[in-house]
Amino acid sequence: MPINLENLSPKELQAVIADANAKMKNAHSNLIEDIRKKIDHLLSNSGLTLAEIYPTRGGRKATSKKGAVTPKYRDLVDPTKTWSGRGKRPLWFTQAIKKRGVTAESLLIDGVATKAPAKAAKKAVKKAAKKAVKKTAAKRTAKA
């Protein structure tokens, strides 16, 4: 029952395509139903469940490792707009900085330090270590 597609009009070709897509969808759903019946039959005969055959991996859901970051900056015009200081600068932040007399420090939310104390302490230790290395190197070159 081959159809001669050469003599069909575009409307008739669209109808043939739509009919073929409908039959393909129907055949696919029938195939799925047949496979499900076979699986159900095998499971009922063996006394097993699908969960026993395909167990989940611990039953844990994927959790995000990244938590919400507390906001660091607040818009002076609209206090509901905040920014954590990470990622691309928001438009309100860049526009506020362009204004005369407004700095990033003036947009800081109260209680938010510009540098974390631990970072500042680590930086001071590194600086002191570098200074000590330079001193010992200078002493060695002076003795030689």
C-alpha positions in Angstrom: 0.0 0.0 0.0 2.7 2.5 -1.0 1.6 6.1 -1.4 2.9 8.1 -4.4 4.1 11.3 -2.6 5.1 13.0 -5.9 1.5 13.8 -6.9 0.3 15.1 -3.6 -0.2 18.8 -2.8 1.4 20.5 0.2 -1.8 20.3 2.2 -2.2 16.6 1.4 1.5 16.0 2.4 0.8 17.8 5.7 -2.2 15.5 6.3 -0.1 12.4 5.5 2.6 13.6 7.9 0.1 14.4 10.7 -1.5 11.0 10.2 1.9 9.2 10.3 2.9 11.1 13.5 -0.4 10.1 15.2 0.1 6.5 14.3 3.7 6.6 15.5 2.6 8.1 18.8 -0.1 5.4 19.2 2.4 2.6 18.3 4.9 3.9 20.9 2.3 4.1 23.7 1.1 0.5 22.8 4.7 -0.7 23.0 5.2 0.9 26.4 2.0 -0.7 27.7 3.0 -4.1 26.4 6.4 -3.9 28.1 4.8 -2.8 31.4 2.4 -5.7 31.3 5.4 -8.1 30.7 7.3 -6.6 33.6 4.3 -6.7 35.9 3.8 -10.3 35.0 7.4 -11.2 35.7 7.4 -9.3 39.0 4.1 -11.0 40.2 5.4 -14.5 39.3 8.7 -14.0 41.1 7.2 -12.3 44.2 9.6 -9.3 43.8 8.9 -5.6 43.6 10.3 -3.1 41.2 12.1 -1.3 44.2 13.9 -4.6 45.0 15.0 -4.9 41.4 16.1 -1.3 40.9 16.9 0.1 44.4 17.5 3.8 44.9 20.9 5.0 45.8 20.4 5.6 49.5 17.2 7.5 48.9 18.9 10.8 49.4 17.9 13.8 47.4 20.6 16.0 45.8 21.4 18.9 48.1 23.0 22.1 47.0 26.4 22.7 48.6 26.1 26.4 48.1 24.1 28.3 50.7 22.6 31.7 50.6 25.2 34.5 51.1 24.3 37.3 53.4 23.9 40.7 51.7 26.8 43.1 52.0 25.6 46.2 50.3 22.2 47.9 50.3 20.7 50.5 47.9 20.3 53.9 49.5 17.2 54.7 47.4 15.4 51.3 47.7 16.6 49.4 50.8 14.9 46.2 49.6 17.7 45.9 46.9 20.8 44.2 48.3 23.9 42.6 46.9 26.3 40.1 48.5 29.4 41.4 46.8 29.7 38.3 44.6 29.1 38.0 40.9 28.3 40.8 38.5 27.6 44.2 40.1 23.9 45.1 40.0 22.8 48.1 38.0 21.7 50.0 41.1 25.2 49.5 42.6 27.1 50.8 39.6 24.7 53.8 39.2 25.1 54.7 42.9 28.9 54.5 42.7 28.9 57.0 39.7 27.2 59.6 41.8 29.4 62.2 43.5 30.3 61.4 47.1 29.0 57.8 47.0 31.5 55.0 47.6 31.2 51.3 48.0 31.9 51.6 51.7 29.0 54.0 52.1 26.7 51.4 50.7 27.8 48.7 53.2 25.1 47.3 55.4 25.7 48.1 59.1 27.7 45.4 60.9 29.4 44.1 57.7 33.1 44.5 57.8 35.0 45.3 54.6 37.6 42.5 55.3 37.0 39.5 57.5 39.2 39.5 60.6 40.6 36.0 59.8 41.7 37.1 56.3 43.3 40.3 57.7 45.2 38.2 60.3 46.4 35.7 57.6 47.6 38.6 55.5 49.6 40.1 58.4 51.2 36.7 59.1 52.3 36.3 55.5 53.6 39.8 55.4 55.7 39.3 58.5 57.0 36.0 57.2 58.1 37.6 53.9 59.8 40.4 55.9 61.7 37.8 58.0 62.9 35.9 54.9 64.2 39.1 53.4 66.1 40.0 56.6 67.8 36.6 56.8 68.7 36.8 53.1 70.1 40.2 53.6 72.2 39.0 56.6 73.6 36.1 54.6 74.6 38.3 51.7 76.3 40.8 54.1 78.3 38.0 55.7 79.5 36.6 52.4 
